[in-house]
Amino acid sequence: TEVVEFKYGIMQSVEVEMRCTKPFIRVIRRVLYGSEILRLHIAGHNNHTAGVLTRCSLNAYTASCEPVFFGAADGFSSLFKPLFNKAVCGFICKGTYCARLENMRYTEKSFCISVSIELIFTAEVEVNIGLFIAFKSEEGFKLYIELGLMPSALKKYDIFVLNRISNFSVPAQSEKWHFLIVQTLRHWISRYGQETVRTWRFTVMGIHVPVFTDVSYEEYYAHYRNSWEAVKSVDPGLQFGGPGGFASIAWDADILPDFFRFTVENGCFPDFITTQNYPHHNVETDAEFMHTSVAQDFLPTTLSGDRHFTRNLCGRLCHLLRAIDREQTPIWLEECNSTIWQRDLSGDTCYKAAWLCHSIAENYAAVQAFGYWLLTDFIEERGAFTHIFHGGYGLFTYNGVPKAGWQALCLLRRMGDALLAAGDWYLITRSRTQLHILLFHYCDYDSLYRHRYRRLSQPAEAYRVFREDNVMEVHLEISSLTPQPHQIQRSAITREQGSSFDQWLRWGAPNDLSVDDISQLHLAAQPSYRSELIMPDAQGVFHLQTELQMHEVQLFTIELNS
């Protein structure tokens, strides 16, 4: 998956482009092996996206000027291209308009070339969704599937919130929607086994849909109940959650209490509670919220000044669940981000690493799942951009460079299973043989930026929107160690090491980057690392001292000898 980053969610459609490349570009067959591609387009490309994905360029202008298709045919592309197009098309399509990707191996052998696969969002080529399910399931992923967007043949309304064909309607005929879910689940169970599918989670579109659209609450309740019954009719052991929706809905006096009352009375209470964690208040009372958020010109709502927003959100949900004697119901934060705005340059900085550590540490025991939105900047919701770093949601840039936030999750993945302590600046866990100490210096936005939220025009401004804070000094006393040498490893995410954005900033924030530049950004994105021996005193006590700059994250792993 180094060439094809198949991490963009369940894609409705993709376009396959082939390009004769220089040696050693690997063919990523296992991702799409055995899939059927309809209307394979051999020539032509989307100027911007194709240029980025084929690594020919990093901006739309350059991409439109470069020959993306077979552009590296040893200088003979103008003569070679027509013959090659026809030959490759004939071999792969075998004279038809349908192609199977396994035919590419014969094409490679016949022409002694490498063929690279590139995936591009488009509405012209359709790929069976079962392919994605198969790939992820075989890789050991536990899928979280929202039975949300409505097929056009079943729609009751035309509700297109985003700039795409995704319809947020309820079905015109609920029995057909019920039948679709039942048959889909039966297929998955027969294909992957009941035990595997029981590890998956299912839900429907969020309860914010009736807040912002023509769908009524009564229609939403009926749609939720119908979907719940469809899933449970196949296997009562399948896990179904809800109701989703923006975080501020949790503080509304009626929305969640009414939903809980309906589900209790109708025997369809969710197996787990879902919500979306964006730190904005009173979203449900702002009639223009969705429009302006989709347009991404500005954000009309004020960012919360509560640095414990996520913790208080979980506390509010627990309060509502206790009121109906359901406090043991797990909580899933299905979407989380420090903002709902996709033009916030500060999100590309080390701030996102500290924010993630802070949000997860404070809620480590309170929630069952923390779903960061989103993995990559390469999403179709975004408008045009000119820089590799532009404030996108992603933990990766649109061409696969990891940001500081991704490195924070990698450090969190090293933590142990047993929680010892967690707080505003630390998370301490242990495994059978290791003690893990995660420290972070989280500094939130200043008041001016929260209330006059605007697009930062210069990348250098990205660190100027936070409350100023001093260096954080930490002194920890670790006891009960055996009085003998212990190995300690220290990893750190700082502006100097672990942040690809800061390296790009030191270069002057260039628009165009070479292949070598991208490689250097990958290296700069790696956290710093140091390993050494420590010696506790005769009583088994070791004093750990360190300092953290603003937004810095440090992880200490101590090997326990006994």
C-alpha positions in Angstrom: 0.0 0.0 0.0 2.9 2.4 -0.4 1.8 3.4 -3.9 -1.9 3.1 -3.3 -2.8 4.5 0.1 -6.1 2.6 0.5 -7.0 4.5 3.6 -9.7 6.9 2.5 -12.8 5.2 3.9 -15.2 3.2 1.9 -15.0 4.7 -1.6 -18.0 4.8 -3.8 -16.0 5.0 -7.0 -12.4 5.2 -8.2 -10.7 5.7 -11.5 -7.7 3.5 -12.5 -4.9 5.1 -14.5 -1.9 3.2 -15.7 1.5 4.8 -16.4 4.7 3.4 -17.8 7.2 4.1 -15.1 10.9 3.7 -14.4 12.1 0.4 -12.9 11.4 -0.7 -9.3 7.9 0.9 -8.9 5.9 -2.0 -7.4 2.5 -3.1 -8.7 0.0 -3.1 -5.9 -2.2 -6.0 -7.0 -3.3 -7.4 -3.7 -5.4 -4.3 -2.9 -7.6 -4.6 -5.9 -6.8 -8.2 -7.1 -9.9 -9.8 -8.7 -12.0 -6.7 -8.9 -13.9 -5.7 -12.0 -13.3 -2.3 -13.4 -16.1 -0.8 -15.5 -15.4 1.7 -18.3 -11.6 1.6 -17.9 -10.2 5.0 -19.1 -6.8 4.5 -20.6 -6.2 8.1 -21.7 -6.9 11.3 -20.0 -6.6 12.3 -16.3 -7.7 14.8 -13.7 -5.1 17.4 -14.0 -4.6 18.1 -10.3 -5.3 14.8 -8.6 -3.6 12.5 -11.2 -0.5 14.7 -11.1 -0.2 14.4 -7.3 -0.8 10.7 -7.2 1.7 9.8 -9.9 4.2 11.9 -8.0 4.8 14.0 -11.1 4.0 17.3 -9.4 2.5 18.9 -6.3 0.3 21.5 -7.8 -2.5 21.8 -10.4 -0.5 24.0 -12.8 2.4 21.6 -13.1 0.2 18.6 -13.3 -1.7 20.1 -16.2 1.5 20.7 -18.1 3.1 17.3 -17.5 2.2 14.1 -19.5 0.9 12.0 -16.6 0.0 9.0 -18.7 3.2 7.1 -19.9 5.1 10.3 -19.5 8.4 8.5 -18.6 8.7 6.3 -21.7 12.4 7.1 -22.1 11.9 10.2 -24.1 9.8 8.6 -26.9 6.4 9.2 -25.3 5.1 11.1 -28.3 5.8 8.2 -30.7 5.3 5.4 -28.3 2.1 6.5 -26.6 -0.5 5.7 -29.3 0.8 2.2 -29.9 1.3 1.5 -26.3 -2.2 2.8 -25.3 -3.8 0.5 -27.7 -1.7 -2.5 -26.9 -2.1 -2.2 -23.1 -5.8 -1.6 -23.4 -6.2 -4.6 -25.6 -4.2 -6.8 -23.2 -6.0 -5.7 -20.1 -9.5 -5.2 -21.4 -9.2 -8.1 -23.9 -11.3 -6.2 -26.4 -14.1 -5.3 -24.0 -15.0 -2.4 -21.8 -14.5 -4.4 -18.7 -11.1 -5.2 -17.3 -9.8 -7.4 -14.5 -6.7 -6.2 -12.8 -5.0 -9.7 -12.8 -4.6 -9.3 -16.5 -2.0 -6.7 -15.8 0.6 -9.4 -14.9 0.3 -10.7 -18.5 0.7 -7.2 -19.8 3.9 -6.6 -17.8 5.4 -9.9 -19.0 4.5 -9.2 -22.6 5.9 -5.7 -22.7 8.7 -6.1 -20.0 7.5 -3.1 -18.1 6.1 -2.2 -14.7 2.6 -0.8 -14.5 1.7 1.4 -11.6 -1.9 1.6 -10.3 -3.2 5.0 -9.2 -6.6 5.6 -7.5 -8.5 8.8 -8.2 -11.9 9.8 -6.9 -14.3 10.2 -9.8 -17.8 9.3 -10.7 -16.9 7.6 -14.0 -15.7 4.2 -12.8 -17.5 2.0 -10.3 -15.9 -0.6 -8.0 -17.8 -3.1 -5.9 -17.8 -2.1 -2.2 -17.3 -5.7 -1.3 -13.7 -5.4 -2.5 -12.9 -2.9 0.2 -14.5 -5.0 2.9 -12.5 -8.1 1.8 -9.2 -6.2 1.8 -9.7 -4.7 5.3 -11.2 -7.9 6.8 -8.3 -10.0 5.6 -5.8 -7.5 7.1 -7.4 -8.0 10.5 -9.3 -4.8 10.7 -12.5 -4.6 12.8 -14.8 -2.6 10.6 -17.1 0.3 11.8 -19.8 0.5 9.2 -22.3 3.4 9.0 -25.5 2.3 7.1 -26.0 5.9 6.4 -26.1 7.4 2.9 -29.1 6.5 0.9 -29.0 4.9 -2.5 -30.7 7.1 -5.1 -33.2 4.3 -6.0 -34.4 4.3 -2.4 -34.4 8.0 -1.5 -37.3 9.9 -0.2 -35.7 13.4 -0.4 -32.8 15.0 -2.2 -30.5 16.1 0.6 -27.0 16.8 -0.6 -25.1 18.5 2.2 -21.6 18.1 0.7 -20.4 18.8 -2.8 -21.0 15.3 -4.0 -23.8 12.9 -4.7 -24.0 11.6 -1.1 -27.7 11.7 -0.1 -28.7 12.1 3.5 -32.3 11.1 2.9 -34.4 8.5 4.7 -35.8 5.7 2.5 -39.1 6.2 0.6 -40.0 2.5 1.3 -38.6 1.3 4.6 -39.2 -2.4 3.7 -36.7 -2.1 0.8 -34.1 -0.5 3.0 -34.7 -3.3 5.6 -34.3 -5.9 2.8 -31.0 -4.3 1.6 -29.4 -4.4 5.0 -30.5 -8.0 5.7 -29.2 -9.3 2.5 -25.9 -7.4 2.8 -25.3 -8.7 6.3 -26.1 -12.3 5.3 -23.6 -12.0 2.5 -20.9 -10.7 4.8 -21.6 -13.4 7.4 -21.4 -16.2 4.7 -18.2 -14.6 3.3 -16.3 -13.8 6.5 -18.0 -15.9 9.2 -20.3 -14.9 12.1 -17.5 -14.7 14.6 -15.7 -12.0 12.5 -18.7 -9.9 11.7 -19.7 -9.9 15.4 -16.5 -8.0 16.0 -17.6 -5.2 13.6 -19.8 -2.3 14.7 -22.9 -0.9 12.8 -24.7 2.4 13.0 -26.8 4.8 11.0 -26.5 8.4 10.0 -26.3 10.8 12.9 -29.2 12.5 14.7 -28.0 15.9 13.5 -29.6 15.1 10.1 -33.1 16.1 11.3 -31.5 19.2 12.9 -30.2 20.6 9.6 -32.4 19.0 6.9 -36.0 18.4 6.0 -36.0 15.0 7.7 -38.3 15.1 10.7 -37.4 13.5 14.1 -40.3 11.1 13.6 -38.8 10.0 10.3 -35.3 9.7 11.8 -36.6 7.6 14.7 -38.5 5.2 12.3 -35.4 4.9 10.1 -33.2 4.2 13.1 -35.6 1.5 14.5 -36.0 -0.1 11.0 -32.2 -0.3 10.6 -31.7 -1.7 14.2 -34.4 -4.3 13.6 -32.8 -5.3 10.3 -29.4 -5.9 11.8 -30.8 -7.7 14.9 -33.0 -9.9 12.7 -29.9 -11.4 11.0 -28.0 -11.9 14.3 -29.0 -10.5 17.7 -25.3 -10.7 18.6 -24.3 -8.0 16.0 -23.5 -4.7 17.7 -25.6 -1.6 16.7 -24.9 1.9 18.0 -26.3 5.4 17.8 -27.3 8.2 17.6 -24.2 10.1 16.5 -24.5 13.8 15.9 -22.4 16.8 16.9 -21.2 17.1 20.4 -23.2 20.2 21.3 -26.4 18.1 20.9 -25.5 16.4 24.2 -26.3 19.6 26.0 -29.6 20.2 24.3 -32.5 19.7 26.7 -34.6 17.5 24.5 -32.7 15.8 21.5 -30.9 13.0 23.3 -33.4 12.5 26.1 -36.2 12.1 23.5 -34.1 9.7 21.5 -33.3 7.6 24.5 -36.9 7.5 25.6 -38.0 6.3 22.2 -35.4 3.6 22.0 -36.2 2.3 25.5 -40.0 2.3 24.8 -39.6 0.5 21.5 -36.9 -2.0 22.6 -34.2 -0.7 20.2 -31.7 0.9 22.6 -28.2 1.1 21.0 -25.5 -1.4 22.2 -23.1 1.6 22.3 -23.6 5.3 22.3 -22.0 7.3 19.5 -21.2 11.0 19.1 -19.0 13.3 17.2 -16.5 15.3 19.2 -15.8 18.7 17.7 -15.4 21.5 20.3 -18.1 23.8 19.2 -21.1 25.0 21.2 -24.7 25.6 20.1 -24.3 24.0 16.7 -27.9 22.9 16.6 -29.2 26.4 17.0 -27.1 27.9 14.0 -29.2 27.6 10.8 -26.1 28.5 8.7 -23.7 26.1 10.4 -23.7 23.3 7.8 -23.7 25.7 4.8 -20.7 27.7 6.0 -18.8 24.7 7.2 -19.1 22.9 3.9 -18.1 26.1 2.0 -15.1 26.4 4.3 -14.9 30.1 3.8 -15.2 30.9 7.5 -16.6 29.2 10.6 -19.5 31.1 12.3 -19.4 29.3 15.6 -16.9 30.0 18.4 -14.4 27.3 19.4 -14.9 26.2 23.0 -12.6 27.6 25.5 -13.0 24.5 27.7 -9.7 22.6 27.5 -11.5 19.6 29.0 -14.3 19.7 26.4 -14.0 16.0 25.5 -14.0 14.9 29.2 -17.1 17.1 29.9 -18.8 15.7 26.8 -18.3 12.2 28.1 -19.5 13.2 31.5 -22.6 14.7 30.0 -23.4 11.5 28.2 -22.8 9.4 31.3 -25.2 11.7 33.2 -27.9 11.2 30.6 -27.3 7.4 30.6 -27.5 7.2 34.4 -30.9 9.0 34.3 -32.3 6.0 32.4 -30.3 3.4 34.3 -28.0 2.6 31.3 -24.7 3.9 32.6 -22.9 0.7 31.6 -23.5 1.4 27.9 -20.1 2.0 26.2 -19.4 5.3 24.6 -17.8 5.6 21.1 -16.4 8.9 19.9 -16.9 8.1 16.2 -15.5 11.4 14.9 -13.0 13.6 16.8 -11.0 16.6 15.9 -9.9 19.9 17.5 -12.0 21.8 14.9 -14.5 21.2 12.2 -12.7 23.6 9.9 -10.4 22.2 7.2 -8.3 25.4 6.8 -6.8 25.5 10.2 -3.0 25.5 9.7 -2.4 25.0 13.4 -3.8 21.5 12.9 -0.7 20.5 10.9 1.6 21.5 13.7 2.8 19.8 16.9 -0.3 21.2 18.6 -2.4 18.3 17.1 0.0 15.8 18.7 -0.4 17.3 22.2 -4.2 17.7 21.7 -4.6 14.1 20.7 -2.6 12.9 23.7 -4.5 15.2 26.1 -7.9 14.2 24.8 -7.2 10.4 24.9 -5.4 10.5 28.2 -8.2 12.3 30.0 -10.8 9.9 28.6 -8.7 6.7 28.5 -11.1 4.9 30.9 -14.3 6.7 30.0 -14.7 5.8 26.3 -14.4 2.5 24.4 -13.2 4.0 21.1 -11.7 7.3 19.9 -12.1 7.8 16.2 -9.9 10.6 14.9 -11.4 12.3 11.8 -9.6 12.0 9.4 -6.6 9.8 8.3 -5.6 11.8 5.2 -6.0 15.2 3.6 -6.9 13.4 0.3 -10.7 13.7 0.6 -13.2 14.9 -1.8 -14.8 17.3 0.6 -12.0 19.8 0.2 -11.7 22.6 -2.3 -8.5 23.5 -4.2 -5.3 24.0 -2.3 -1.8 25.1 -3.3 0.4 23.9 -0.4 1.2 20.4 0.9 0.2 21.8 4.3 -3.0 23.7 4.3 -4.8 22.9 7.5 -6.6 19.7 6.4 -8.2 17.2 8.7 -5.7 14.5 7.9 -3.0 12.8 10.0 -1.2 12.5 6.6 -0.8 15.1 3.8 -2.6 14.4 0.6 0.5 12.6 -0.8 1.2 10.5 2.3 3.6 12.6 4.5 2.8 11.9 8.2 2.1 14.8 10.4 2.9 15.2 14.1 -0.6 14.0 15.0 0.0 10.6 13.4 3.3 10.2 15.3 1.4 10.9 18.6 -1.0 8.0 17.8 2.1 5.8 17.1 3.4 6.6 20.5 0.0 6.0 22.1 0.0 2.6 20.5 3.0 1.6 22.5 1.2 2.1 25.8 0.4 -0.8 28.0 -2.9 -2.4 28.7 -3.1 -1.6 32.4 -3.9 2.1 33.2 -2.0 3.3 36.3 -2.7 7.1 36.2 -4.0 9.8 33.7 -4.4 13.5 33.9 -4.1 16.9 32.3 -0.5 16.3 31.2 0.3 12.6 31.6 -0.7 9.1 30.9 1.0 6.2 32.7 0.4 2.5 31.9 2.2 -0.7 32.3 2.5 -4.1 30.5 3.9 -7.3 31.9 7.5 -6.2 31.3 7.4 -2.4 30.7 6.3 0.8 32.4 5.1 3.5 30.0 5.1 7.3 30.9 3.6 9.6 28.3 4.0 13.4 29.0 2.6 16.2 26.9 2.4 20.0 27.1 -1.0 20.8 25.7 -1.7 24.5 25.1 -5.0 25.5 23.6 -6.1 28.4 21.4 -6.1 32.0 22.7 -9.3 33.9 23.0 -8.9 36.1 20.0 -8.5 33.1 17.7 -11.4 31.2 19.2 -13.8 34.1 18.7 -12.5 35.6 15.4 -11.8 32.3 13.8 -10.2 33.0 10.4 -8.1 31.4 7.8 -4.4 31.9 8.4 -2.9 33.4 5.3 0.8 32.6 6.1 2.1 29.2 7.3 4.4 31.0 9.7 1.3 32.2 11.6 0.4 28.7 12.6 2.0 28.9 16.0 0.8 32.4 16.8 -2.8 31.5 17.8 -2.1 29.7 21.1 -2.0 30.9 24.7 1.6 31.5 25.6 2.9 29.1 28.3 6.3 28.5 30.0 8.4 25.4 29.7 6.8 22.6 31.7 9.2 21.0 34.2 8.4 17.5 35.3 9.8 15.6 38.2 8.6 12.0 38.7 9.5 9.6 41.5 9.3 6.0 40.3 9.5 3.4 43.1 9.4 -0.3 43.6 12.0 -0.9 40.9 14.6 -3.6 41.4 18.0 -2.0 42.4 19.8 -2.9 39.2 20.2 -1.3 35.8 17.1 -0.8 33.7 16.8 0.1 30.1 14.9 3.3 29.4 13.9 4.5 25.9 12.8 8.1 25.2 10.9 9.2 22.2 9.8 12.8 21.6 7.8 14.9 19.2 9.1 18.4 19.0 9.3 21.2 16.5 12.8 20.1 15.7 12.1 16.4 15.3 8.8 14.6 14.7 7.0 17.4 12.8 7.1 17.4 9.0 5.3 20.7 9.0 8.1 22.4 10.9 10.7 21.0 8.5 8.7 22.4 5.6 8.4 25.7 7.4 12.2 25.9 7.9 12.5 25.4 4.1 10.4 28.5 3.6 7.1 26.7 2.9 7.7 26.0 -0.8 4.9 25.1 -3.2 6.8 22.7 -5.3 8.6 19.7 -3.7 10.8 17.2 -5.4 10.8 13.4 -4.7 13.9 13.9 -2.5 12.1 16.7 -0.6 9.2 14.4 0.2 11.7 11.7 1.4 13.3 14.3 3.7 9.9 15.2 5.1 9.3 11.6 5.9 12.5 11.5 7.8 11.8 14.7 9.6 8.4 13.3 10.7 10.1 10.6 12.8 10.2 11.3 16.5 13.6 11.6 18.2 14.8 8.6 20.0 17.3 7.9 22.8 18.0 4.7 24.8 20.1 4.5 27.9 20.6 2.6 31.2 19.3 4.0 34.5 20.1 2.9 38.0 17.6 3.1 40.8 18.9 3.7 44.4 19.1 0.9 47.0 15.4 1.4 47.8 14.4 0.9 44.1 13.6 4.6 43.6 14.5 6.5 40.4 13.9 10.2 39.9 12.9 11.1 36.3 13.3 14.8 35.4 12.5 16.4 32.0 11.3 19.6 30.4 8.7 20.0 27.7 8.2 23.0 25.4 4.8 24.1 24.3 3.0 21.3 22.3 5.8 18.8 23.0 5.2 15.1 23.6 7.6 12.7 25.3 7.2 8.9 25.9 9.4 7.0 28.3 9.5 3.2 28.3 11.2 1.6 31.2 12.1 -2.1 31.0 11.0 -3.9 34.2 13.5 -6.6 35.1 11.1 -8.4 37.3 
